[in-house]
Amino acid sequence: QVQLAESGGGSVQTGGSLSLSCAATGYTASRHCMAWFRQAPGKEREGVAFIRNGDLSSTYYANSVLGRFTIAQDNAKNTLYLHMYRLKPEDTATYYCAAGLCADYDVLSRYRYDYWGQGTQVTVAS
């Protein structure tokens, strides 16, 4: 079974940068796709970034983070990354790593994913 564990969360100022990591076990690149989600208090969990089979050419981002966030995957290290730049207060949330069987649509829907990490907190101070 796939198991995920996020790390790298912290507190930064508006405009700052932060990188998150997700250690994955039981992940099969040929079958699974991975994504980052986030959830703020009182809000639903939303998809942030997606990657298909660890292929950097097959990624998708939410409009709210497009151009500011970059997803990457290192299969040799079994690690998923989320590099965040020009952070805004609205980026404050618990960030989750997710994995599931690949799909061609709704890639940022939480219902596409079967495995989740425990989350790591990102706080952007204004």
C-alpha positions, 0 to 999 in steps of 0.5 A: 500500500502507498504511504505518504509523509509530508515535511517542510512546512513552516512560517514565511513572510509574504513573498517568500519561498518554501519547499515541501517534500513528500516521502512515498512508499509503495508508489508505482510510477506506471500506475499512480499519479500524485498531487498536492492539496491544501486545506485551510480552516473552514474551507474545503480541501483543494487541489494545488498541483498534479503530476502524472507518472513523475513526468515533469511535462505532465503537470497541472496547477490550480489557477490560484498557484499557477506560475508560483508553485512547481511540482516535481517528483524524484522516483529514485528517492521516492519523493514528491516536491512542491516548490512554492514561490511568492507566497501569499497569505491565502496560501496559508493551509495544511498541505497534503500529499496524495496518490491515486490511480492516474486519470485524464481529467479532474486531476485536482479532485480529491476524489481521485486520490486514495492515499494521503499523508498527514499534512504539513502546515504552511503559514504565510504571514502578512 
